[in-house]
Amino acid sequence: MIASDLLQKYNKPVPRYTSYPPANFFTEEFSPADFRNALTESNKQSPENVSFYFHIPFCLQMCYFCGCNSYGIKNNTIIHDYIQALKIELNTVIKHMDTSRPISQIHYGGGTPNAIPVKYLQEINEILFSTFPLIEDSEIAIECNPAYLTFEQMDGLKKAGFKRFSLGIQDFDKKVLKTVNREEPGMPVKDIMDYLKKDDPEVAINLDFIYGLPLQSADSFANAIQKAVELRPDRLVTFSYAHVPWVSRIQKKLEKTGLPESDEKIKMFERGYELLLNNGYRAIGLDHFALEDDELTLAYKNKTLHRNFQGYCTTRTTGQVYAIGVTAISQLNGVYAQNTKSIEEYIEATTKGEIPIIKGYKLNEDQIIIRDVITEFMCNEQVVWSEIGDRFSKSAQEIKDIIIYDIEKLKEFEADGIIRLSEDKVEVTNEGLILIRNVAASFDPLLISSNKTFSKSV
């Protein structure tokens, strides 16, 4: 348990580091032509594997906590037009790709991917399955709102090839769900899980929760996690609610009820963390938990975890990410590229055969190294400088020079019990895990003179 005075000291805005540099460093100077060049170059770069992300932006009801790029469904015509545009973009991107490269990961996010007819998801997956080979045990995943799942829809999703289902529970407390404008599951979550796993042992299920919402307390959140533990999902995620109303104006609605104080929020984290560890789950990074025989747990033990915008994965399933759909962000070897946020602009551009990129970022050699350092620390909770140096044919000291290694700052973290420090290694402590973003930020030269806005670390 971290002391409250340290919590106050370090509870400052820092990046989440789902990418490096973070998305608010992307620039409109990056053009569609730059992305086409990056697509071609990516065929010769590592990792060789391909990961596809599809953004389905539609929701039947807008949750007030949402910071994602989501839109209410106005009519079925817009869904049809959007999916047709999405398939055009996919085929346009594929034209620049070496289709002998294998797919290791497919992920659908949103929005609410299961808010639209399953036939559209089947059509998209069929394009991929008929174009690319897949690695053995590839991860084909979809985020689902359990409020909309029916037995018929679950049959269709499994027929479409999905093997991992992330169920956005958020909380079991009906009052919390009502306050944040989130629908309750349409049937008992256990029934959903049993049906998805029926006759298919390869199906895996994640349950996702958010802590720090209005009306939540340490006791109520512990109760939610206890219920989740009894359901025994393969993985469980406890996201810290990020209050960023300057990004998502809908979040201001939560201020009417009020948000838990930081001290109470940290207790939610600690109670959930303890419950999960005491019931056979292993902590993976900051917010993921997996059973002992899960591939993520094995990767954690072997220090072979990786991370992208879709969450934690293993180096086995890691691929360069080709993101399709409105606001989607591709993550190639040395380039990030984001599509337009306007559905209308997206449909218009793609139907003309244009790539709807509005901004992006091209990393230089030093930034690729910094990204590796931060990713290694955020995933595997340690950085061994000589190992990073070996990857890039540089000395440990050269790596430290690139990140502008601040020994005094690290000694401060060490004195506060957040890290263990030696000449060749920085390792986060169990007590310091919740502040891992703060330590990672100390490896980031871009923050030295940055005026970018981020959510608080807790």
ZIJOQUI-V17702 format. One record per backbone hydrogen bond with DSSP energy under -1.0 kcal/mol. CO is the residue of the C=O (numbers start at 1). NH is the residue of the N-H. E is the energy in kcal/mol with one decimal. If there is no record, write none. Layout:
# ZIJOQUI-V17702
co = <CO & CO>
nh = <NH & NH>
e = <E & E>
This chain:
# ZIJOQUI-V17702
co = <3 & 4 & 5 & 6 & 7 & 10 & 12 & 22 & 23 & 27 & 27 & 31 & 32 & 33 & 34 & 35 & 36 & 37 & 38 & 41 & 42 & 49 & 50 & 50 & 51 & 52 & 53 & 54 & 57 & 58 & 59 & 63 & 68 & 71 & 76 & 77 & 78 & 79 & 80 & 81 & 82 & 83 & 84 & 85 & 86 & 87 & 88 & 89 & 90 & 91 & 93 & 94 & 98 & 102 & 103 & 104 & 105 & 106 & 107 & 108 & 109 & 112 & 117 & 118 & 119 & 120 & 121 & 122 & 123 & 124 & 125 & 126 & 128 & 128 & 133 & 135 & 139 & 140 & 140 & 141 & 142 & 144 & 145 & 146 & 150 & 151 & 152 & 153 & 154 & 155 & 156 & 157 & 158 & 163 & 164 & 165 & 166 & 167 & 167 & 169 & 170 & 173 & 174 & 175 & 176 & 177 & 178 & 180 & 188 & 189 & 190 & 191 & 192 & 193 & 197 & 200 & 204 & 205 & 205 & 206 & 207 & 208 & 209 & 211 & 213 & 217 & 218 & 219 & 220 & 221 & 222 & 223 & 224 & 225 & 226 & 234 & 235 & 236 & 237 & 239 & 242 & 244 & 244 & 248 & 249 & 250 & 251 & 252 & 254 & 261 & 262 & 263 & 264 & 265 & 266 & 267 & 268 & 269 & 270 & 271 & 272 & 273 & 274 & 276 & 277 & 282 & 284 & 287 & 288 & 289 & 290 & 291 & 294 & 295 & 296 & 297 & 298 & 299 & 304 & 306 & 308 & 311 & 313 & 320 & 321 & 322 & 324 & 325 & 328 & 330 & 331 & 334 & 335 & 336 & 337 & 338 & 338 & 340 & 342 & 343 & 344 & 345 & 346 & 347 & 349 & 350 & 355 & 356 & 359 & 360 & 361 & 364 & 365 & 366 & 367 & 368 & 369 & 370 & 371 & 372 & 373 & 374 & 375 & 376 & 377 & 381 & 383 & 384 & 385 & 386 & 387 & 388 & 389 & 395 & 396 & 397 & 398 & 399 & 400 & 406 & 407 & 408 & 409 & 410 & 411 & 412 & 413 & 414 & 418 & 420 & 424 & 425 & 426 & 427 & 432 & 433 & 435 & 436 & 437 & 439 & 440 & 441 & 444 & 445 & 455>
nh = <7 & 8 & 9 & 10 & 11 & 12 & 457 & 25 & 26 & 30 & 360 & 35 & 36 & 37 & 38 & 39 & 40 & 41 & 42 & 44 & 45 & 320 & 104 & 105 & 322 & 107 & 324 & 109 & 71 & 112 & 73 & 66 & 70 & 59 & 80 & 81 & 82 & 83 & 84 & 85 & 86 & 87 & 88 & 89 & 90 & 91 & 92 & 93 & 94 & 95 & 96 & 97 & 101 & 50 & 135 & 139 & 52 & 141 & 54 & 143 & 56 & 115 & 120 & 122 & 123 & 124 & 125 & 126 & 127 & 128 & 129 & 130 & 131 & 132 & 103 & 138 & 106 & 163 & 164 & 108 & 166 & 168 & 148 & 186 & 154 & 155 & 156 & 157 & 158 & 159 & 160 & 162 & 161 & 204 & 142 & 206 & 144 & 169 & 208 & 171 & 210 & 177 & 178 & 179 & 180 & 182 & 181 & 64 & 192 & 193 & 194 & 195 & 196 & 197 & 200 & 203 & 165 & 234 & 235 & 167 & 237 & 170 & 239 & 241 & 216 & 221 & 222 & 223 & 224 & 225 & 226 & 227 & 228 & 229 & 230 & 291 & 207 & 289 & 209 & 211 & 244 & 247 & 248 & 251 & 252 & 253 & 254 & 255 & 258 & 265 & 266 & 267 & 268 & 269 & 270 & 271 & 272 & 273 & 274 & 275 & 276 & 277 & 278 & 281 & 280 & 290 & 288 & 238 & 284 & 236 & 282 & 294 & 298 & 299 & 300 & 301 & 302 & 304 & 315 & 313 & 311 & 308 & 306 & 51 & 331 & 53 & 55 & 328 & 339 & 337 & 321 & 363 & 332 & 361 & 330 & 358 & 359 & 327 & 346 & 347 & 348 & 349 & 350 & 351 & 354 & 353 & 357 & 340 & 338 & 27 & 336 & 368 & 369 & 370 & 371 & 372 & 373 & 374 & 375 & 376 & 377 & 378 & 379 & 380 & 381 & 428 & 426 & 388 & 389 & 390 & 391 & 392 & 394 & 399 & 400 & 401 & 402 & 403 & 405 & 410 & 411 & 412 & 413 & 414 & 415 & 416 & 418 & 417 & 429 & 427 & 385 & 422 & 383 & 420 & 435 & 436 & 439 & 440 & 441 & 442 & 443 & 444 & 447 & 448 & 14>
e = <-2.0 & -2.3 & -1.8 & -2.5 & -1.7 & -2.7 & -1.3 & -2.1 & -1.8 & -1.3 & -2.1 & -1.8 & -2.4 & -2.1 & -2.1 & -2.6 & -1.9 & -2.4 & -2.2 & -1.9 & -1.2 & -2.0 & -2.7 & -1.3 & -3.2 & -2.4 & -3.4 & -2.3 & -2.9 & -2.3 & -1.8 & -1.2 & -1.3 & -2.2 & -2.2 & -2.8 & -2.3 & -2.5 & -2.1 & -2.1 & -2.7 & -2.3 & -1.8 & -2.6 & -2.6 & -2.3 & -2.2 & -2.6 & -2.5 & -1.4 & -1.7 & -2.0 & -1.7 & -2.8 & -2.5 & -2.3 & -2.4 & -3.2 & -2.5 & -1.9 & -3.0 & -2.3 & -1.2 & -2.3 & -2.1 & -1.9 & -2.3 & -2.0 & -1.4 & -1.5 & -2.9 & -1.8 & -1.2 & -2.7 & -2.9 & -1.1 & -2.9 & -2.9 & -2.0 & -1.6 & -2.5 & -2.7 & -1.9 & -1.8 & -2.6 & -2.0 & -1.9 & -2.5 & -2.2 & -2.2 & -1.7 & -1.8 & -1.3 & -3.0 & -2.0 & -2.9 & -3.2 & -1.8 & -2.7 & -2.2 & -1.7 & -2.3 & -2.4 & -2.1 & -1.9 & -3.2 & -1.1 & -2.6 & -1.7 & -2.6 & -2.8 & -2.2 & -2.4 & -2.0 & -1.9 & -1.6 & -2.4 & -1.2 & -1.7 & -2.9 & -2.5 & -3.1 & -3.1 & -2.8 & -1.7 & -2.7 & -2.0 & -1.9 & -1.8 & -2.4 & -2.3 & -2.0 & -1.9 & -2.7 & -1.8 & -1.8 & -1.6 & -2.0 & -2.7 & -2.7 & -1.1 & -2.4 & -2.4 & -1.8 & -1.7 & -1.6 & -1.8 & -1.1 & -2.4 & -2.3 & -2.4 & -1.4 & -1.8 & -2.0 & -2.5 & -2.8 & -2.5 & -2.8 & -2.5 & -2.3 & -2.3 & -2.3 & -2.2 & -2.3 & -1.0 & -2.1 & -1.8 & -2.5 & -3.9 & -2.6 & -3.4 & -1.8 & -2.1 & -2.3 & -2.5 & -2.4 & -1.7 & -3.0 & -1.9 & -2.3 & -1.9 & -2.1 & -2.9 & -2.6 & -1.7 & -1.8 & -2.5 & -1.5 & -2.2 & -1.6 & -2.4 & -2.5 & -2.5 & -2.6 & -2.8 & -2.7 & -1.4 & -2.2 & -2.4 & -2.7 & -2.3 & -2.6 & -2.5 & -2.1 & -2.4 & -1.9 & -1.3 & -2.0 & -3.3 & -3.0 & -2.6 & -1.9 & -1.5 & -2.5 & -2.8 & -1.7 & -2.2 & -2.7 & -2.8 & -2.5 & -2.1 & -2.9 & -2.2 & -2.6 & -1.4 & -2.0 & -2.1 & -2.0 & -2.5 & -2.2 & -1.6 & -1.2 & -2.9 & -1.8 & -2.2 & -2.4 & -1.8 & -1.7 & -2.5 & -2.1 & -2.5 & -1.6 & -2.0 & -2.5 & -2.6 & -1.5 & -2.5 & -1.8 & -2.5 & -2.4 & -1.6 & -2.6 & -2.3 & -3.3 & -1.8 & -1.9 & -1.4 & -2.5 & -2.1 & -1.1 & -1.7 & -1.5 & -1.4 & -1.3 & -2.0>
